[in-house]
Amino acid sequence: MKKSTLSMVALGLLLGATGGAAWAAPDWTKAAKRDITVFHPGTAAMEWVGKKSDHSGTAGLKKGETCVGCHEEKGGLNFNFKRLADKELEPVGAPKTMNYPVAVQAAYDASNLYIRLTFKAPTGGANKGDKTNEVKATVLFPDEKVQLAAQAGCWASCHNDARTMPGADEKKTKYTKEGSYQLMQWASGKGAKVADGTVTTERKMEGGSLGAKAEGSKAGDTYTVTFTRKNPGEGKVVPFGVAIHADNASGRFHHVSLGYTIGVGADGDLKASKQ
Ligand code: HEC
């Protein structure tokens, strides 16, 4: 090989290598990982969890305890799932699988925070309102003004009078009473757009500022969804919640997580490390 050709090859390799480091997703074998259980919450909205006669966690919440602090046990959730599937909290129909684990991983670089979800989406749902997307995966990030932002993940966006709740207006989306959420959503339908949205007085699936990107794939019955969003800043501890719509479910018929945190190079439920 002539010298010039050799240096061309070397240059190509070099470009490939730097290009890879700048753009490729992180090395997930080195990223922090935590199993988070998602569950069918029935109609247990913010109003329900905040009502003492319904929920004995109400007083603890006021004192600053987290949902996870009371409800996560031995790597799972201590809920009475029969109660969550019963008429009081689920008047329409509960899914066959009331809860399942989602492996959540996180890593960051100078520009982005990467979040990867791996899960087996269950069938046997009671609502098939989304004909286009078999599965949707959503991550919500409350700002600090959201009620119970650091304790309750998505809960402050979920209300008694939002669509698909009993007797509610079918046009009313989830909303907040104070503060706002940023959200990103991946949907499995062909050509579906990645949502980069917000929840304020209503939910909007675009116009958010996360710079959200997502890629998803299915192998056997396991979905892997990798989200990229702007790095919120090194040292930040970012509260988040996850929702999965499986088996063509829509509206409130999703499985949701309680509220967790990602520490960006800092301690959190999940500590994202720099790559
Ligand atoms: C101080 C502890 C505590 C906190 C904090 C707490 N809970 Fe509970 N929660 C309980 C207890 C105890 C029960 C079961 C008895 C009851 O409902 O009164 C319960 C029941 C529930 C149920 C009904 C299912 C069942 O097992 O009875 C749901 C849903 C629920 N909690 C959601 C939440 C959410 C969401 C949060 C955070 C916004 C939260 N809880 C915070 C203690 C807590």
py3Dmol code that shows the C-alpha trace and the ligand (Angstrom):
import py3Dmol

protein = """\
ATOM      1  CA  MET A   1       0.000   0.000   0.000  1.00  0.00           C
ATOM      2  CA  LYS A   2       1.294   3.454  -0.884  1.00  0.00           C
ATOM      3  CA  LYS A   3       1.863   5.822   1.951  1.00  0.00           C
ATOM      4  CA  SER A   4      -0.893   8.196   0.907  1.00  0.00           C
ATOM      5  CA  THR A   5      -3.452   5.366   0.800  1.00  0.00           C
ATOM      6  CA  LEU A   6      -2.361   4.240   4.221  1.00  0.00           C
ATOM      7  CA  SER A   7      -2.871   7.673   5.725  1.00  0.00           C
ATOM      8  CA  MET A   8      -6.293   7.877   4.045  1.00  0.00           C
ATOM      9  CA  VAL A   9      -7.264   4.632   5.764  1.00  0.00           C
ATOM     10  CA  ALA A  10      -5.902   5.934   9.064  1.00  0.00           C
ATOM     11  CA  LEU A  11      -7.845   9.168   8.618  1.00  0.00           C
ATOM     12  CA  GLY A  12     -10.990   7.218   7.890  1.00  0.00           C
ATOM     13  CA  LEU A  13     -10.569   5.168  11.042  1.00  0.00           C
ATOM     14  CA  LEU A  14      -9.892   8.295  13.051  1.00  0.00           C
ATOM     15  CA  LEU A  15     -13.003  10.037  11.741  1.00  0.00           C
ATOM     16  CA  GLY A  16     -15.025   6.929  12.369  1.00  0.00           C
ATOM     17  CA  ALA A  17     -13.758   6.723  15.915  1.00  0.00           C
ATOM     18  CA  THR A  18     -14.376  10.359  16.856  1.00  0.00           C
ATOM     19  CA  GLY A  19     -17.696  10.334  15.017  1.00  0.00           C
ATOM     20  CA  GLY A  20     -18.664   7.283  17.056  1.00  0.00           C
ATOM     21  CA  ALA A  21     -17.695   8.840  20.351  1.00  0.00           C
ATOM     22  CA  ALA A  22     -19.593  12.028  19.628  1.00  0.00           C
ATOM     23  CA  TRP A  23     -22.804  10.515  18.286  1.00  0.00           C
ATOM     24  CA  ALA A  24     -23.245   6.906  19.286  1.00  0.00           C
ATOM     25  CA  ALA A  25     -25.407   5.996  22.244  1.00  0.00           C
ATOM     26  CA  PRO A  26     -23.464   5.267  25.414  1.00  0.00           C
ATOM     27  CA  ASP A  27     -21.974   1.893  26.264  1.00  0.00           C
ATOM     28  CA  TRP A  28     -24.947   0.449  28.134  1.00  0.00           C
ATOM     29  CA  THR A  29     -22.881  -2.305  29.705  1.00  0.00           C
ATOM     30  CA  LYS A  30     -21.229   0.435  31.771  1.00  0.00           C
ATOM     31  CA  ALA A  31     -24.373   2.398  32.607  1.00  0.00           C
ATOM     32  CA  ALA A  32     -26.200   2.365  35.925  1.00  0.00           C
ATOM     33  CA  LYS A  33     -29.270   0.137  35.991  1.00  0.00           C
ATOM     34  CA  ARG A  34     -32.299  -0.112  38.233  1.00  0.00           C
ATOM     35  CA  ASP A  35     -35.441  -2.169  37.976  1.00  0.00           C
ATOM     36  CA  ILE A  36     -38.498  -0.006  38.468  1.00  0.00           C
ATOM     37  CA  THR A  37     -41.918  -1.620  38.757  1.00  0.00           C
ATOM     38  CA  VAL A  38     -44.722  -0.085  36.747  1.00  0.00           C
ATOM     39  CA  PHE A  39     -48.300  -0.832  37.750  1.00  0.00           C
ATOM     40  CA  HIS A  40     -51.901  -0.253  36.764  1.00  0.00           C
ATOM     41  CA  PRO A  41     -52.966   2.651  38.998  1.00  0.00           C
ATOM     42  CA  GLY A  42     -56.696   2.377  38.299  1.00  0.00           C
ATOM     43  CA  THR A  43     -58.364   5.703  39.028  1.00  0.00           C
ATOM     44  CA  ALA A  44     -56.093   6.525  41.984  1.00  0.00           C
ATOM     45  CA  ALA A  45     -55.404  10.102  40.810  1.00  0.00           C
ATOM     46  CA  MET A  46     -53.711  12.915  42.714  1.00  0.00           C
ATOM     47  CA  GLU A  47     -57.039  13.703  44.408  1.00  0.00           C
ATOM     48  CA  TRP A  48     -57.302  10.108  45.642  1.00  0.00           C
ATOM     49  CA  VAL A  49     -53.760   9.856  47.046  1.00  0.00           C
ATOM     50  CA  GLY A  50     -54.279  13.207  48.801  1.00  0.00           C
ATOM     51  CA  LYS A  51     -57.537  12.237  50.500  1.00  0.00           C
ATOM     52  CA  LYS A  52     -57.079  10.945  54.007  1.00  0.00           C
ATOM     53  CA  SER A  53     -60.250   8.875  54.103  1.00  0.00           C
ATOM     54  CA  ASP A  54     -59.158   6.974  50.972  1.00  0.00           C
ATOM     55  CA  HIS A  55     -55.394   6.745  51.395  1.00  0.00           C
ATOM     56  CA  SER A  56     -53.531   6.400  54.664  1.00  0.00           C
ATOM     57  CA  GLY A  57     -50.339   7.719  53.001  1.00  0.00           C
ATOM     58  CA  THR A  58     -51.791  11.255  52.876  1.00  0.00           C
ATOM     59  CA  ALA A  59     -50.322  12.420  56.200  1.00  0.00           C
ATOM     60  CA  GLY A  60     -46.900  10.950  55.348  1.00  0.00           C
ATOM     61  CA  LEU A  61     -46.915  12.720  51.988  1.00  0.00           C
ATOM     62  CA  LYS A  62     -47.535  16.049  53.745  1.00  0.00           C
ATOM     63  CA  LYS A  63     -44.523  15.353  55.949  1.00  0.00           C
ATOM     64  CA  GLY A  64     -42.354  14.871  52.878  1.00  0.00           C
ATOM     65  CA  GLU A  65     -42.303  11.093  52.576  1.00  0.00           C
ATOM     66  CA  THR A  66     -42.104   9.724  49.060  1.00  0.00           C
ATOM     67  CA  CYS A  67     -44.451   7.242  47.386  1.00  0.00           C
ATOM     68  CA  VAL A  68     -41.442   4.966  46.872  1.00  0.00           C
ATOM     69  CA  GLY A  69     -40.452   5.244  50.547  1.00  0.00           C
ATOM     70  CA  CYS A  70     -43.741   3.666  51.618  1.00  0.00           C
ATOM     71  CA  HIS A  71     -44.542   1.478  48.630  1.00  0.00           C
ATOM     72  CA  GLU A  72     -41.315  -0.049  47.354  1.00  0.00           C
ATOM     73  CA  GLU A  73     -40.338  -3.242  49.111  1.00  0.00           C
ATOM     74  CA  LYS A  74     -37.937  -6.022  48.214  1.00  0.00           C
ATOM     75  CA  GLY A  75     -37.460  -4.665  44.708  1.00  0.00           C
ATOM     76  CA  GLY A  76     -41.201  -4.623  44.017  1.00  0.00           C
ATOM     77  CA  LEU A  77     -44.280  -2.689  45.116  1.00  0.00           C
ATOM     78  CA  ASN A  78     -46.312  -3.562  48.197  1.00  0.00           C
ATOM     79  CA  PHE A  79     -49.660  -2.531  46.732  1.00  0.00           C
ATOM     80  CA  ASN A  80     -52.807  -4.479  47.210  1.00  0.00           C
ATOM     81  CA  PHE A  81     -53.232  -5.216  43.493  1.00  0.00           C
ATOM     82  CA  LYS A  82     -56.610  -6.842  44.048  1.00  0.00           C
ATOM     83  CA  ARG A  83     -57.823  -3.530  45.396  1.00  0.00           C
ATOM     84  CA  LEU A  84     -56.352  -1.683  42.403  1.00  0.00           C
ATOM     85  CA  ALA A  85     -58.188  -4.066  40.059  1.00  0.00           C
ATOM     86  CA  ASP A  86     -61.461  -3.916  41.968  1.00  0.00           C
ATOM     87  CA  LYS A  87     -64.516  -1.719  41.194  1.00  0.00           C
ATOM     88  CA  GLU A  88     -63.685   1.000  43.736  1.00  0.00           C
ATOM     89  CA  LEU A  89     -60.496   1.958  41.910  1.00  0.00           C
ATOM     90  CA  GLU A  90     -61.064   0.314  38.521  1.00  0.00           C
ATOM     91  CA  PRO A  91     -64.666   0.588  37.375  1.00  0.00           C
ATOM     92  CA  VAL A  92     -63.930  -0.225  33.708  1.00  0.00           C
ATOM     93  CA  GLY A  93     -61.554  -3.159  33.594  1.00  0.00           C
ATOM     94  CA  ALA A  94     -58.096  -4.044  34.845  1.00  0.00           C
ATOM     95  CA  PRO A  95     -55.325  -5.569  32.735  1.00  0.00           C
ATOM     96  CA  LYS A  96     -54.364  -9.211  33.366  1.00  0.00           C
ATOM     97  CA  THR A  97     -50.842  -8.101  34.326  1.00  0.00           C
ATOM     98  CA  MET A  98     -51.152  -5.519  37.086  1.00  0.00           C
ATOM     99  CA  ASN A  99     -47.427  -4.833  37.443  1.00  0.00           C
ATOM    100  CA  TYR A 100     -44.094  -5.671  35.838  1.00  0.00           C
ATOM    101  CA  PRO A 101     -40.486  -4.481  35.967  1.00  0.00           C
ATOM    102  CA  VAL A 102     -38.872  -1.982  33.614  1.00  0.00           C
ATOM    103  CA  ALA A 103     -35.069  -1.924  33.640  1.00  0.00           C
ATOM    104  CA  VAL A 104     -34.058   1.739  33.593  1.00  0.00           C
ATOM    105  CA  GLN A 105     -30.533   2.816  32.692  1.00  0.00           C
ATOM    106  CA  ALA A 106     -29.004   6.258  32.460  1.00  0.00           C
ATOM    107  CA  ALA A 107     -25.759   7.818  31.285  1.00  0.00           C
ATOM    108  CA  TYR A 108     -24.696  11.268  30.111  1.00  0.00           C
ATOM    109  CA  ASP A 109     -22.101  13.151  28.130  1.00  0.00           C
ATOM    110  CA  ALA A 110     -21.422  16.863  27.707  1.00  0.00           C
ATOM    111  CA  SER A 111     -24.553  17.410  25.605  1.00  0.00           C
ATOM    112  CA  ASN A 112     -27.100  14.777  26.507  1.00  0.00           C
ATOM    113  CA  LEU A 113     -28.702  12.595  29.127  1.00  0.00           C
ATOM    114  CA  TYR A 114     -29.519   9.126  27.797  1.00  0.00           C
ATOM    115  CA  ILE A 115     -32.216   6.960  29.326  1.00  0.00           C
ATOM    116  CA  ARG A 116     -32.827   3.395  28.247  1.00  0.00           C
ATOM    117  CA  LEU A 117     -35.900   1.349  29.161  1.00  0.00           C
ATOM    118  CA  THR A 118     -36.025  -2.417  28.680  1.00  0.00           C
ATOM    119  CA  PHE A 119     -39.263  -4.272  29.367  1.00  0.00           C
ATOM    120  CA  LYS A 120     -41.602  -7.034  28.290  1.00  0.00           C
ATOM    121  CA  ALA A 121     -44.862  -5.374  27.305  1.00  0.00           C
ATOM    122  CA  PRO A 122     -47.726  -7.519  28.608  1.00  0.00           C
ATOM    123  CA  THR A 123     -50.822  -8.396  26.603  1.00  0.00           C
ATOM    124  CA  GLY A 124     -54.253  -8.894  28.186  1.00  0.00           C
ATOM    125  CA  GLY A 125     -55.087  -5.208  28.530  1.00  0.00           C
ATOM    126  CA  ALA A 126     -58.648  -4.034  29.149  1.00  0.00           C
ATOM    127  CA  ASN A 127     -58.509  -0.995  26.861  1.00  0.00           C
ATOM    128  CA  LYS A 128     -57.347  -0.953  23.255  1.00  0.00           C
ATOM    129  CA  GLY A 129     -58.012   2.688  22.505  1.00  0.00           C
ATOM    130  CA  ASP A 130     -54.823   3.240  20.477  1.00  0.00           C
ATOM    131  CA  LYS A 131     -55.161   1.330  17.233  1.00  0.00           C
ATOM    132  CA  THR A 132     -51.925   2.706  15.782  1.00  0.00           C
ATOM    133  CA  ASN A 133     -49.427   1.981  18.515  1.00  0.00           C
ATOM    134  CA  GLU A 134     -49.125  -1.345  20.235  1.00  0.00           C
ATOM    135  CA  VAL A 135     -46.743   0.207  22.757  1.00  0.00           C
ATOM    136  CA  LYS A 136     -45.890   3.718  23.903  1.00  0.00           C
ATOM    137  CA  ALA A 137     -43.163   4.583  26.409  1.00  0.00           C
ATOM    138  CA  THR A 138     -43.186   7.969  28.117  1.00  0.00           C
ATOM    139  CA  VAL A 139     -40.865   9.700  30.564  1.00  0.00           C
ATOM    140  CA  LEU A 140     -42.073  12.768  32.473  1.00  0.00           C
ATOM    141  CA  PHE A 141     -39.891  15.289  34.283  1.00  0.00           C
ATOM    142  CA  PRO A 142     -41.592  17.622  36.792  1.00  0.00           C
ATOM    143  CA  ASP A 143     -40.067  21.043  37.455  1.00  0.00           C
ATOM    144  CA  GLU A 144     -39.593  22.115  41.078  1.00  0.00           C
ATOM    145  CA  LYS A 145     -42.901  24.021  41.159  1.00  0.00           C
ATOM    146  CA  VAL A 146     -44.958  20.888  40.526  1.00  0.00           C
ATOM    147  CA  GLN A 147     -46.831  19.729  43.617  1.00  0.00           C
ATOM    148  CA  LEU A 148     -44.857  16.948  45.365  1.00  0.00           C
ATOM    149  CA  ALA A 149     -42.359  17.123  42.480  1.00  0.00           C
ATOM    150  CA  ALA A 150     -39.581  15.350  44.342  1.00  0.00           C
ATOM    151  CA  GLN A 151     -41.923  12.797  45.943  1.00  0.00           C
ATOM    152  CA  ALA A 152     -44.519  11.729  43.458  1.00  0.00           C
ATOM    153  CA  GLY A 153     -43.210  11.608  39.882  1.00  0.00           C
ATOM    154  CA  CYS A 154     -46.088  11.913  37.408  1.00  0.00           C
ATOM    155  CA  TRP A 155     -48.847  11.997  39.993  1.00  0.00           C
ATOM    156  CA  ALA A 156     -49.431  15.767  39.997  1.00  0.00           C
ATOM    157  CA  SER A 157     -50.415  15.501  36.318  1.00  0.00           C
ATOM    158  CA  CYS A 158     -53.108  12.904  36.940  1.00  0.00           C
ATOM    159  CA  HIS A 159     -56.553  14.137  37.931  1.00  0.00           C
ATOM    160  CA  ASN A 160     -60.071  12.854  38.525  1.00  0.00           C
ATOM    161  CA  ASP A 161     -61.522  14.992  35.749  1.00  0.00           C
ATOM    162  CA  ALA A 162     -59.087  14.063  32.947  1.00  0.00           C
ATOM    163  CA  ARG A 163     -60.110  12.004  29.929  1.00  0.00           C
ATOM    164  CA  THR A 164     -60.801   8.279  30.412  1.00  0.00           C
ATOM    165  CA  MET A 165     -61.454   8.823  34.122  1.00  0.00           C
ATOM    166  CA  PRO A 166     -65.034   7.896  35.121  1.00  0.00           C
ATOM    167  CA  GLY A 167     -67.475  10.569  33.962  1.00  0.00           C
ATOM    168  CA  ALA A 168     -64.745  12.929  32.722  1.00  0.00           C
ATOM    169  CA  ASP A 169     -64.690  15.131  29.630  1.00  0.00           C
ATOM    170  CA  GLU A 170     -63.045  13.070  26.876  1.00  0.00           C
ATOM    171  CA  LYS A 171     -61.204  16.134  25.587  1.00  0.00           C
ATOM    172  CA  LYS A 172     -59.598  17.121  28.862  1.00  0.00           C
ATOM    173  CA  THR A 173     -55.965  15.995  28.971  1.00  0.00           C
ATOM    174  CA  LYS A 174     -53.700  15.648  31.966  1.00  0.00           C
ATOM    175  CA  TYR A 175     -52.653  18.964  33.523  1.00  0.00           C
ATOM    176  CA  THR A 176     -50.912  20.547  36.482  1.00  0.00           C
ATOM    177  CA  LYS A 177     -52.250  22.973  39.060  1.00  0.00           C
ATOM    178  CA  GLU A 178     -48.797  24.506  39.555  1.00  0.00           C
ATOM    179  CA  GLY A 179     -45.524  24.101  37.701  1.00  0.00           C
ATOM    180  CA  SER A 180     -45.043  22.029  34.594  1.00  0.00           C
ATOM    181  CA  TYR A 181     -43.715  18.775  33.254  1.00  0.00           C
ATOM    182  CA  GLN A 182     -41.550  18.121  30.239  1.00  0.00           C
ATOM    183  CA  LEU A 183     -42.342  14.842  28.563  1.00  0.00           C
ATOM    184  CA  MET A 184     -40.904  12.614  25.897  1.00  0.00           C
ATOM    185  CA  GLN A 185     -42.685   9.710  24.298  1.00  0.00           C
ATOM    186  CA  TRP A 186     -41.741   6.936  21.907  1.00  0.00           C
ATOM    187  CA  ALA A 187     -44.544   5.143  20.070  1.00  0.00           C
ATOM    188  CA  SER A 188     -44.219   1.824  18.254  1.00  0.00           C
ATOM    189  CA  GLY A 189     -46.481   2.653  15.279  1.00  0.00           C
ATOM    190  CA  LYS A 190     -44.835   2.871  11.848  1.00  0.00           C
ATOM    191  CA  GLY A 191     -43.466   6.346  11.256  1.00  0.00           C
ATOM    192  CA  ALA A 192     -44.624   7.601  14.665  1.00  0.00           C
ATOM    193  CA  LYS A 193     -43.026  10.888  15.683  1.00  0.00           C
ATOM    194  CA  VAL A 194     -41.113  11.151  18.938  1.00  0.00           C
ATOM    195  CA  ALA A 195     -43.004  13.519  21.217  1.00  0.00           C
ATOM    196  CA  ASP A 196     -41.185  16.343  22.992  1.00  0.00           C
ATOM    197  CA  GLY A 197     -43.999  17.958  24.925  1.00  0.00           C
ATOM    198  CA  THR A 198     -45.204  19.597  28.104  1.00  0.00           C
ATOM    199  CA  VAL A 199     -47.919  19.329  30.698  1.00  0.00           C
ATOM    200  CA  THR A 200     -49.118  22.672  32.055  1.00  0.00           C
ATOM    201  CA  THR A 201     -52.790  23.682  32.014  1.00  0.00           C
ATOM    202  CA  GLU A 202     -53.033  20.977  29.351  1.00  0.00           C
ATOM    203  CA  ARG A 203     -50.842  18.335  27.797  1.00  0.00           C
ATOM    204  CA  LYS A 204     -49.113  19.141  24.538  1.00  0.00           C
ATOM    205  CA  MET A 205     -47.214  16.514  22.592  1.00  0.00           C
ATOM    206  CA  GLU A 206     -44.905  19.073  20.999  1.00  0.00           C
ATOM    207  CA  GLY A 207     -43.245  22.357  21.846  1.00  0.00           C
ATOM    208  CA  GLY A 208     -41.189  20.941  24.707  1.00  0.00           C
ATOM    209  CA  SER A 209     -37.587  21.874  25.315  1.00  0.00           C
ATOM    210  CA  LEU A 210     -35.994  18.512  26.052  1.00  0.00           C
ATOM    211  CA  GLY A 211     -34.565  18.136  22.556  1.00  0.00           C
ATOM    212  CA  ALA A 212     -35.995  14.629  22.794  1.00  0.00           C
ATOM    213  CA  LYS A 213     -34.991  11.827  20.473  1.00  0.00           C
ATOM    214  CA  ALA A 214     -35.884   8.176  20.831  1.00  0.00           C
ATOM    215  CA  GLU A 215     -35.276   4.844  19.212  1.00  0.00           C
ATOM    216  CA  GLY A 216     -37.110   1.672  20.002  1.00  0.00           C
ATOM    217  CA  SER A 217     -36.894  -1.948  18.967  1.00  0.00           C
ATOM    218  CA  LYS A 218     -38.550  -5.231  19.795  1.00  0.00           C
ATOM    219  CA  ALA A 219     -36.762  -8.566  20.113  1.00  0.00           C
ATOM    220  CA  GLY A 220     -39.069 -11.440  20.972  1.00  0.00           C
ATOM    221  CA  ASP A 221     -41.417  -9.876  23.507  1.00  0.00           C
ATOM    222  CA  THR A 222     -38.811  -7.456  24.872  1.00  0.00           C
ATOM    223  CA  TYR A 223     -38.839  -3.779  23.986  1.00  0.00           C
ATOM    224  CA  THR A 224     -35.764  -1.578  24.262  1.00  0.00           C
ATOM    225  CA  VAL A 225     -36.371   2.150  24.040  1.00  0.00           C
ATOM    226  CA  THR A 226     -33.483   4.594  24.189  1.00  0.00           C
ATOM    227  CA  PHE A 227     -34.233   8.239  24.826  1.00  0.00           C
ATOM    228  CA  THR A 228     -31.861  11.145  24.386  1.00  0.00           C
ATOM    229  CA  ARG A 229     -32.600  14.491  25.973  1.00  0.00           C
ATOM    230  CA  LYS A 230     -30.508  17.574  26.688  1.00  0.00           C
ATOM    231  CA  ASN A 231     -28.210  17.195  29.660  1.00  0.00           C
ATOM    232  CA  PRO A 232     -29.962  19.076  32.488  1.00  0.00           C
ATOM    233  CA  GLY A 233     -26.555  19.850  34.069  1.00  0.00           C
ATOM    234  CA  GLU A 234     -23.897  17.912  35.906  1.00  0.00           C
ATOM    235  CA  GLY A 235     -24.654  17.471  39.590  1.00  0.00           C
ATOM    236  CA  LYS A 236     -28.427  17.853  39.104  1.00  0.00           C
ATOM    237  CA  VAL A 237     -30.810  15.326  40.619  1.00  0.00           C
ATOM    238  CA  VAL A 238     -33.700  15.008  38.209  1.00  0.00           C
ATOM    239  CA  PRO A 239     -37.084  13.623  39.319  1.00  0.00           C
ATOM    240  CA  PHE A 240     -38.913  11.534  36.744  1.00  0.00           C
ATOM    241  CA  GLY A 241     -41.680   9.033  36.216  1.00  0.00           C
ATOM    242  CA  VAL A 242     -42.238   6.395  33.553  1.00  0.00           C
ATOM    243  CA  ALA A 243     -45.471   5.308  31.864  1.00  0.00           C
ATOM    244  CA  ILE A 244     -45.892   2.398  29.478  1.00  0.00           C
ATOM    245  CA  HIS A 245     -48.995   1.916  27.357  1.00  0.00           C
ATOM    246  CA  ALA A 246     -48.950  -1.748  26.372  1.00  0.00           C
ATOM    247  CA  ASP A 247     -51.296  -3.823  24.208  1.00  0.00           C
ATOM    248  CA  ASN A 248     -52.730  -0.794  22.336  1.00  0.00           C
ATOM    249  CA  ALA A 249     -53.886   0.905  25.536  1.00  0.00           C
ATOM    250  CA  SER A 250     -54.750   4.598  25.615  1.00  0.00           C
ATOM    251  CA  GLY A 251     -55.423   7.294  28.203  1.00  0.00           C
ATOM    252  CA  ARG A 252     -55.189   6.214  31.812  1.00  0.00           C
ATOM    253  CA  PHE A 253     -54.928   2.520  30.912  1.00  0.00           C
ATOM    254  CA  HIS A 254     -51.163   2.555  31.217  1.00  0.00           C
ATOM    255  CA  HIS A 255     -48.756   1.069  33.713  1.00  0.00           C
ATOM    256  CA  VAL A 256     -46.948   3.825  35.604  1.00  0.00           C
ATOM    257  CA  SER A 257     -44.036   4.146  37.967  1.00  0.00           C
ATOM    258  CA  LEU A 258     -43.952   6.057  41.205  1.00  0.00           C
ATOM    259  CA  GLY A 259     -41.516   8.988  41.340  1.00  0.00           C
ATOM    260  CA  TYR A 260     -37.771   8.313  41.085  1.00  0.00           C
ATOM    261  CA  THR A 261     -34.671  10.439  40.521  1.00  0.00           C
ATOM    262  CA  ILE A 262     -31.697  10.303  38.187  1.00  0.00           C
ATOM    263  CA  GLY A 263     -28.539  11.876  39.557  1.00  0.00           C
ATOM    264  CA  VAL A 264     -26.489  13.347  36.719  1.00  0.00           C
ATOM    265  CA  GLY A 265     -23.075  12.359  38.038  1.00  0.00           C
ATOM    266  CA  ALA A 266     -24.675  12.642  41.476  1.00  0.00           C
ATOM    267  CA  ASP A 267     -26.517  10.347  43.862  1.00  0.00           C
ATOM    268  CA  GLY A 268     -30.100   9.506  42.959  1.00  0.00           C
ATOM    269  CA  ASP A 269     -32.257   6.407  42.708  1.00  0.00           C
ATOM    270  CA  LEU A 270     -30.257   5.920  39.537  1.00  0.00           C
ATOM    271  CA  LYS A 271     -26.797   7.462  39.250  1.00  0.00           C
ATOM    272  CA  ALA A 272     -25.996   8.348  35.649  1.00  0.00           C
ATOM    273  CA  SER A 273     -22.290   8.300  34.996  1.00  0.00           C
ATOM    274  CA  LYS A 274     -20.384  10.279  32.403  1.00  0.00           C
ATOM    275  CA  GLN A 275     -19.369   8.530  29.223  1.00  0.00           C
TER     276      GLN A 275
END
"""
ligand_1 = """\
43
HEC
C -46.581 7.351 54.571
C -46.685 6.199 53.709
C -47.305 6.376 52.339
C -46.969 7.270 51.376
C -45.950 8.390 51.434
C -47.771 6.939 50.236
N -48.602 5.896 50.518
Fe -49.916 4.998 49.241
N -50.597 3.797 50.719
C -50.067 3.749 52.003
C -50.791 2.741 52.751
C -50.553 2.375 54.207
C -51.759 2.173 51.864
C -52.759 1.045 52.114
C -53.928 1.397 52.963
C -54.713 2.604 52.498
O -54.933 2.825 51.300
O -55.152 3.365 53.332
C -51.593 2.877 50.605
C -52.347 2.589 49.477
C -52.118 3.118 48.224
C -52.818 2.741 47.007
C -53.953 1.760 46.852
C -53.502 0.332 46.755
C -53.357 -0.342 48.076
O -52.366 -1.070 48.233
O -54.211 -0.175 48.953
C -52.271 3.494 46.001
C -52.627 3.458 44.543
C -51.252 4.331 46.591
N -51.180 4.098 47.943
C -50.504 5.220 45.869
C -49.576 6.106 46.434
C -48.896 7.143 45.692
C -49.026 7.369 44.206
C -48.131 7.831 46.585
C -47.289 9.056 46.322
C -47.988 10.182 45.710
C -48.326 7.204 47.879
N -49.208 6.177 47.750
C -47.695 7.610 49.028
C -49.023 4.489 52.481
C -48.365 5.510 51.797
"""
view = py3Dmol.view(width=600, height=400)
view.addModel(protein, "pdb")
view.setStyle({"model": 0}, {"cartoon": {"style": "trace"}})
view.addModel(ligand_1, "xyz")
view.setStyle({"model": 1}, {"stick": {}})
view.zoomTo()
view.show()
